[in-house]
C-alpha cells in the first residue's frame, strides 16, 4: 500500500530549507521525514525573560505544531550575576 503524504510533508519537501517557528528557531525533517532537527543560533539574544533573571536566546512562543506534534521550546541563559 502506498503511503499518503500530508500537506505538511508535501510543503516540507517543496521548501528550500528549514521552516522558521517563533524567534530564532528553525525546524526541518531529515532522514526521509523520520528525524526532526531543531536549530537555534546560540549567539543571538532576544531580551530578558519575564522574571528578568535570564536572557532569551530562542522561543516558539508557546506550542508550535509540526507534523502533528506539539513543540514548546524556550532557550535561555542566566544573566550575569544571576
NORGIKA-V862852 format. One line per field, one symbol per residue. burial: + if it has 9 or more other C-alpha atoms within 8 Angstrom, else -. A space follows every 10 residues. Layout:
# NORGIKA-V862852
burial->???
This chain:
# NORGIKA-V862852
burial->--------++ -+-----+++ ++++++++++ -----+---+ +---+--++- --++++++++ +-++------ ++++-+---- --
